[in-house]
Amino acid sequence: MSISLDDPRKFRPLVGQAHQVAMNMLRPISRRYDKAEHAYPKELDMLAAMIDGLSESGASEGAGAAGVRRDESADDGSVRNGTNLASVLSIAEMCWGDVGLLLSMPRQGLGNSAIASVADDEQQERFAGMWAAMAITEPGAGSDSASIRTTAVLHGDEYVINGEKIYVTSGERADAVVVWATLDRSLGRAAIKSFVVPKGTPGMRVERLEHKLGIKASDTAAIVFEDCRVPRANLLGSPEVDTKQGFAGAMATFDNTRPLVASMAVGCARAALDLTRELLENAGVVVDHDRPAQVQHAAAAKLLQMEADWEAAYLLMLQAAWMADNHRPNSLEASMAKAKAGRVGSDITLSCVELAGTVGYSEAELLEKWARDSKILDIFEGTQQIQQLIVARRVLGLSSAELR
């Protein structure tokens, strides 16, 4: 198998549509919802309905997080460009418009990717059309997901969930929350499973909404579970605890979501680069790709260096998504893509603020907002440091116990 570095021709209409949406729908309301923190962007309802229509008609493939699922039955040995690749390409374009608004899209939550990753066919059908948030982080368990303390105890035909989750994206707005909890703390990480808890379930309450540096349009909730009962059928995938497989089933979710987060960083960084290039040209600084950086204006040389970093992140993102489409294990590549894009995205947006000077620091342009928004993409779904640790373990062939 070989990967082509060109965008697949069949996805170009989807990418073009996503760019038009970003430019004409998201950019115009970007500042408004940054100012109106936690206010739901009602304009997104129409956009979500449009995406639903495209999906139902078959005119769109993988238009968002909910579209990501690996169909092993389709593995006939041929090279495929599927929903994973379509998703990262379209999400990057949408985040060229606004990251916070993309994260606020109905039925496109990270919990949808969790359902797509580990749910069985019956659950896929039952939870179709649902907007699902994902609750992993706890006050005492941040990047180390294996140290989750929230419990799920089987009582008859129901699981009783107790614990607290923090930093749940779309935790208040979503139709349901995919909650990670342990069936038995004594069995370690192998006992951690994910459960779909519908909004309004007794025993689940939103404790507060967080005030944040960026992505203010997106609600980020702290949620408490007190004797919260859900049907045993809402445990995603198999209820069996396989100590040999360990955490692999639950962690497969991240192999899908980390390339999506990388695509968000790629899109936001691209927006900053495009605008900064335009501002520099207006100031008389022209970036020439045919001349060595050292003989150009210092600002032009800096932009060229950032373009190279962006390209590296973009290609790693494509590789991770393409491998998922072609049924290749991509845990290493997903972490590499997320680590590179998260860091590059934050570095680029902040450097663009610096290059643009007072224009970059003021609210006259969106550069300062993009710098604030991009920082979370280097943190959630596994921090920069955790991604480097995962990459090191994979490259060196060491377990989590051997390399901490």
N, C-alpha and C positions, 0 to 999 in steps of 0.2 A: 504494500500500500504506500502511496505517496500523497502528500498534501500539497495542493495548489495554493499559492499565496494571494491569488486574486479572489475578490468577492464572488461567490457563486452567482452565475447569471440569473438563476431562478429566484434569487432573493433580492435582486436589485429593485423590483417594484415595491416590495415590502420596506426596504431600507429608505427608498425615496418617499414613500408615504409617511414613515416615521419621522423623517426629517421635516416634512411639511407640517406635520402636527407639532413638532418641537418648535418650529419657527413661528407658526401662525396661531397656535393655541396655548402653548406653555410659556414661551418667552413673554408674551404680553401681560400675563397674570403673575409672573414669577415674583416680582417685587411686592405686589399686593399681599400675597399669602406668606411671604417672608415676614412682613410687618404684622399680619393678623395671625400670630402664632396659634396653632391648634384649631383655627377655623377650617371647617371642611371645604375644600375647593369644589363647589357644586358643578362647575364646568366639566369636571372629570366624569360625571355621570353620562353625559352625552358621548364622550370619547370612549368610555367603557362599553356603551351600547353599540357603538360603531365597530369596535374590535370584536365584540361578541358576534356581530353580524357577519364580519369577514371570516371569523373562525368557522361559523356554522355553514357558510357557503363554500368553504374550502379554498377561499381566495387568499387566506393568510395561514402561514405555518409558524407556530412558535412566536406569537406576537408579544409574549411576555413570560413572566416566571411560571405561570400556570401551564405553559405549553411544554415544559421540559419533562420528558419521560423517555427512558431507554427501552426500546422495543426489541428485546432479544430475538423474538420470532422472525424479525425482518433481516436477521444476519445471514445473508446468502453469499458472503465472501466479496461482494462488490463494495466499492468506496461510496459512502453515503454522505451527503450534506443534509442533515436533518434538523429537528427542532432545537437542539442545543445551539447549533451554529446560527440558526435564524434568530433565536432569542438574544444572543449576545450582540449580534449586529443591530437588531432593532432597538434594544435597550440602550446601546451606546448612542444611537441617534436621539432617542427620547431624552437622555441625560445631557445631550448637547443643548437641550431646551431647559430642563430643570430636574435635578436629582430628587428634591423633596416632593415635587408633584408626581414624579414617576413612582416613588415609594408610597404615594397616597392613592394610586390607581386601584379601584375596586376589582376584586377577584384576581389580583396580580401579586398577592403577598408572598413572602418567603415561605410561609406555611404551605402554600400551594405546591412549592417545589418539594417540601418534605413529603406531602401526600403523594406526589408523582414519583418520588424516589422509592418509597417503601410500602405503600398501600397495595393490597391485593386487588384483583379485578372488580370484585363486588364493591369494595370501598371506593375505588376510582369512580364507579358509576353512582354510588350513593352520595359522594361528596362533590360531584360535578357541579360547577357553577358557584361553588361556595368561595367566599373571600376568607382566606385563612392566614392569620398572623402566626408567628413562631416564637415560643417562649422557652428559652434555654438558660440564659444568664440568671444567676441568683446573687444575693448579697455576699455569700461566701464562696461562690463558684462562678468565676468570670470566664477567662480563656480556657481553664481546665474543666471542660464539660464533663469529664469522668467523675468529678467530685460533687456532682449534683446531689442535693439532700432532699428535694421534693419526693414524696413517696406516693405510690399507688398500690393500694391493698385490695385484693379481690374479696368481695363480699357477695356471695351468690352470683347473680348475673351482672353485677356492677363493680367497677373499680372506684375506690374512695381515695381521692387525691387531697393531699395536704402539703402546703409549702408556699413559698413566695418567689415570684419571678420579677425581674426588673429589666428595663430597657427593651420592652416588647414593642417593636415597630407595628403600628396600626392596631395596637392592643385594645383600644376603645372602639374603633370604627369597624373592625373586621367582623364577619359573621361567626367566626369561630377562632379558637386559638389552639395550635398544635403544641401541647405541653410535653416537655421531656421530664420523666420521673423514673425513679428506681422501684422495681418490684421487690427488691431485697438488698439492703445495703451490704449485707455480709458477703454477697456474691460479686461485689465490685462492679466494674463498668459493664460487664456482660448483661446485667439485670436492668440496664437503662433502656426504656422504651418510650415511644411517643404516642400521645393520646389526643384525639380530636375532642375539644370541649366547646360546644356551641355557646354563643353569646346568650346571656340570660340564665345559664345553668345555675341553680341554687348552690351557694357555697363558693362561687367565683365572683370576685368584685374587683373593680379597678380602683386602686388605692389613690393614685395620683397620676398626673401627666407631667413629664419632665420638661423644664425649660432648658434649651440647648443652644450651643454655639451656632449650629447650622441645621439644615434640612427642617426648618421650622414649620413648613407646611405639613410635615408628617407628624402624626401623634405618636409619642413614645411613652408607654404606660408601665406602671408598676402594678402587678396583679397579685392578689392574695387568694389562696385556695384553702378553704376550711371545710373539711368533710364534704368536698365536692364530688358528687356521684355521677359517673358516666357509664353508659352500657359497655359491657366487656367487648362488644363488637367494634367499639371506637378505638381500641388499641390497634395501631397501624402495623400491618404485617403479622408476623408470628408471635404469639405470646410465650413461646418456649425460650428458656434461658440457655443459650449455648456458650459455655465457658471457653470452648475452643475458638469459636468465631469471635468472642469478646464483643467489642464495641463496633465491629465493622458494619453491622446492619444499620445502626443509627447514624454512624459517621458517613455512610454513603450519601446522606442528604447534602453534606458539605461539598462532595465532589460535583454536585449539580449547582449549588448556590454560589460557590466561590468564583467560578468563571463569570457568573452574572454580576457579582460585586465588582470584579475586575472591569467588566464592560461599563459599569456606571462611572468608574474612575476614568476610563478611557474617553468616554463621551464628555464628561465635565472638563477634562484637561484639553480636549480638542476645541471646545468652545473658547477657553481662555487663550489658547494659541492663535485661533483665528482672529479674535478681537484684538489681541496684542499686536499681531502682524499689521492689521489695518491701522491701529493707532500709531505704530512706528512709521508706517509709510506716509501717513498724514503729517508726521513730524519730519519727513525727509530722510528717514532711515529705511533703505530698501535692502531686503534680505536676498542675497544672490546665492543659489545653490551650486552654481558653476564655479565659484571662486573659493579659495581656502578661507577658513574662518579668521585666520590671523591677519588677513589683509582687509577685513571688513570692520565696520563700526562695532564697538564692544557689545552693544545691544543686539546687533544682528548675529554676532558670534554666539551669544547666549541663547538666542532663539533657535539657532541651528542645533546646538547641543540638546536643547529641550525637545526638538523635533525627533532627534535620534533616540532619546530615551522613550518618547511616546511610541515610536515605531516598535521598539523592543517589547513594550507592554502590550501593544495591540497584537503582535504576532504570537506572544505567549497566550493571550486570551483566545485567539483563533485555534491554536493547537489544542488547548484543554477542551474546548467545546467540540472540535472535530473528532478528537479521540473518543469522547463520550458517544457521539453519533455512530462511531464505527466499533463500538463495544470493546474498546481497549481500556484497561485500568488507567485512570487518570488522576489518582490522588496526588501524586507528586506534581504533575503539571498544573492541576487546579490550584495547589498551594503556591507554586512558583508564579502563576499568573496573578493571583490575588496579591501576593507580596510585592511583586514588581509594580503592578498597576496602582496599588494603594499608595506606595511610597512615591512613585513618579507623579501620580495625580496631585498629591498634596504639594510636592516640590514645585511642579509646574505652575499650578494656580497661584501659589504664594510668590513665585518668581515673576509671574506676569504682573501681579500687583506692584511689585518693586520696579519693574521696567516701565510701567505706565505712570509711576510717580503719583502726583496728587490726584490724577484722574483715576488711577487704580485703587487708591485708598478711599476715595469718596463714593457716595452712592449715585453719582452721575452715571456710572456704568455698573454692570453686574459682576465685574472682576472680583471685588471684595467679597461678594456673596458666594461666588464659586470657590474662593479660597476657604471660606467657612464651611461650605457644604462638603467639600472634598475630604476634609479631615476624617470624618466618620468612616469613609470608605477604606481607610488604613487601619481602622479599629474593629468595626463589627464583622461578624462571621469569622472571627479569629484574628487577633492582632498581628501586626507586622512581626513581632518577636515570636509568636506562636507559629506563624507560617515558616519562618526561618528554621525553627526547631523541627517542624514536620519534614521540611526539605532535607535537613541534615540527617534525620533518622532514616529517611528513604534512601538517600545517597550512600550512607555508610552501612546500611543494613542492620541498624540497631533498633531495639524495642524502646518503648516509652520508659520502661524501668531502667534500661541501660543508659539512656541519654535524656536527662531532665533539663 
